[in-house]
Amino acid sequence: MEEKRLFSKKNAAEPPTALDLNRIPKHIAIIMDGNGRWAQKRHLPRVAGHKQGMQTVKTVTIAASRLGVKVLTLYAFSTENWKRPSSEVNYLMQLPIRFFSTFVPDLVKNNVRVMVMGDISRLPEKTQQAVNDAIADTAHCDGMVLNFALNYGGRDEITRAVKKIADQVKKGELDPSQVDESVINRQLMTAPLGELADPDLLIRTSGEERISNFLLWQLAYSELEFVPEHWPDFDEESLQRAIIEFQGRHRRFGGLKNE
């Protein structure tokens, strides 16, 4: 069994912990929480936290790709985030432009493909262009999928799926008796991910213990981890610790499994 040794930088006296590279979760989803609180602790404006958080996205993306993660889904902007002050929203709308303008070459170098889910039609035109350019520029990559949830909400996603299915029934293309989980899956925004649509592991940073309207359907049997670090403090070692915790759990999917 292949293992990678993880040493704690915070306490070098702690014994190393084994990370099993043969049991890396295929799909990791992250609620990137705590940018504002990270900044406030340092007496900085909230946008400084978002700026540092963007650097964390780069670090964690490369780390996840190198570990063999197949899909990394990041909750970047929710349908509820429009309620924030306009100055903060405007700054957040600029982040994808700055992020992709500097990071796409690294994504290509690491064979990472960009995917975006959510209603991006509401985003500013330049933000939409940056997103679409990144998708096009990495379309040939066949390694890890970096999936951004932008203007995304779980309830909105399910509502849109129900409307599509209802329209198919109305047109006579689908009988109500045919509606099952697979029919619903095909109408969700994660459908392009196929069998990797459901995260194995959800991580939320900053200590909050809720899923905040994120992947409500897909998280049915995901392992959930709530870690204390604010997102700007989350790093490769934090990711490895979360995966080690995941590897110590027994996933039964509602059935029984010998432990």
N, C-alpha and C positions, 0 to 999 in steps of 0.2 A: 504494500500500500504506500503510495507516494505521499509524503508529508512535507510541509514547509514549516520551519520553526519561526515563531513570532516572539520577539523579545520586547518587553515593555520598556519604553523610553522613560516612563515616569517612575518606575521602580526597578532598577537593574537587578535587585536582589531577588525578585520574583522568579520562580522557575519558568522556563520557556513553555509555551503552549503549542501543541501541534495543530496545524491547519491542514486538513486532508484535501489535497488538490483534486482528488477523485470524486469528491462529494460537494463541489461548489454549486450553490443554487443557480439554476439556469436563468431565472428572471428575478431580478431585484428591483423593487420599487422604493423610492425614497421621497418622503415629505420633508423638504428642506426648510426646516423651521428655525427661527431664532436669529436671523440676520439683524433685525432691529434691536433686540435685547443685547446682542453682542456689541453693537455700536454704542448703545446707551451706557453699558458698563464701562466703556472707554471714553465717555463724554464726547462722543462723535455723533454727527447726524445719522439718521437711520440709513440714508443712501450709502454711507460708508460701509455698512454691514452688507448691503446688497453687492457692492463692488467686490468686497473680499469674498463673499459667497460665490461670485462668479469664478474666482480663482480656485475655490474648492471644487466646483463642478469639473474643472479641467483635471485637477489632481485625482479625483475619485473616478472619473471616466477612464483615464489611462490605467489606474490601478485595477478597476473592475475588468477591463479588457484583458490585461495581462494575466489575471487570475483565471480567465476562461468563462466569465459570465457571458451569457448569450444575449440577454436584453437587460438594459438599465433604463428604467422609466423614472423620470424626475418631474415632480409636481412643481412647475415653474411659475404658473400664474393661474389662479382659479377664477371661476365665474363670479365669485364673491369679492375678489380682490379689487374690483372696480370701485368698491365703497371706500377705499383708502383715499387719503388726500391726493388731489390732482397732481401735485408736484412729485409725489412718490410714484404714482402710476406712470407719469410721463418718464420718469427715470427708468422704471422697470421696462417700459416699452423700448428704451434705447439699449438695454442690456443684450438682447439677442443680436443686435447689429454689431455691437462691440465684441461680443463673444465669438460670433462666427467669423468676423473679419480677421481675427487673430488666431483662431483655433482650428479652422477647417484643414489647413495643411497637416497639423498633428493628427487630426482624425483620419485623414487619408493615409498618412504614414502608418498608423496603427490599424488600418483596415476597418474603421468604425463607420457605420452607416447611420445617418440622421433620419429620424422619423418624427413627425409631429402629430399629435391628436388634440382635438378641441376645435372650437369655432374660430379659426384664425381670420375669418373675413372681417371681424370687428376690430382687429389690430390695425394700427397705423400702416399706411401703404409701404413706407420704408422698412418697417419691421416685417411685414409680410414678404417683401422682396428678399430680405436677408434670410428668412426662414426657407423660402422656396429655393434660393440659390444654394444654401447648404444642403438641402435635400438632393438637388440635382448634382452638385459637386461630389457627393459621396455615394451616389446611386450605384456605382460599380463596386463598392466595397461589400464584401460578403462575410465580414467578421461580426463583432458585437453590434447590436442595434442600440443606439442612443436615442431613446424615445422621450421627447419633451411633451408634457401636458401643458398646453398654452391656451388660456381662456377655456379651461376644461372644468367640468363639474360632473360628478357621478350621476346625479339625478337628471341633469340635462342630457347626458349620454343615453340613459335608459328611456327618457321621454322621447328622444329622437328615434330610438330603435323601435319603440312601440308604435309611433306614428308610421314608420316605414312598413312595419308588419301589417298594421291596420289598412294601409293603402293597398298592399298586395292582396289582402282578403277582399277589400272592396272591389278591386279589379278582377276578382275571380282567379288570380294567379296562385292563391294559397287558401287551403281550407283551414278553418280554425282548429280542426282536430290534428292538423299537421304541425301546429306550433309547439315546439319543444325547445330544450336548451340549445341545441345546435342551430336552430333557426334564429334564436335570439343572439347567440354568439356571432353569427354572420352579420348582424346589423350593428354591432357595437364598434366603437372606434379602435379597439384592439384587434379587430378581425384580421388585419394584414399580418399579425404576428402568428397566426395559426395556432399550433399546439403550445406555443410559448406565451399565449395571451394572458394567462393567469400567473401572477407573481408567486414564486415559492416563498419569498421573504419580503416583508414590508418593514422599512426602517423609518422611524420618525425621530428627528433630532430635537434638542432643546427641552426634553422632559415631558412635553405634553402627551397625554394618552388618549388620543381620539384620531379618527381617520379623516375628518373634515371633508366629507363629500368626495372622496378620492377612490376611484375604482370599486364602487360599491358592489357590483356584480362579481368582479374578478377576484376580490379578496376573500371569497367564501371560505376557502381552506388554506389561506396563506398563513405563515408564521409571522407574528407581529413582534417587533422589538422597538421599545421606546428608550432612547439613549439620552443621557444628560447633556452631552456636548451641544452647544449652539452650532448651527451649520458651518459657519466660518472656521470653527475649531475641528471639525470632522476631517479626518485624513485617512491615508492608506491603512494605518494601524487600526484606526477606529473601524474601518470597513472589515478588516480581518477579524477583529474581535467579534463583530456582529455575526460574521459567517461562522466562526467557531461556536458561538452560542446556538446558532441555527443547527449546526451539525450535531449538537448534543441533544436535540429534541427528537421525539418519535412522532412522525406524522402518520395518522391512521385514517384520515379522510372519512371519519364517521364509522369505520369498522373496527376490528380488533387486530392487534399485531403483537406477536410475542416480543417481549423486551428482554 
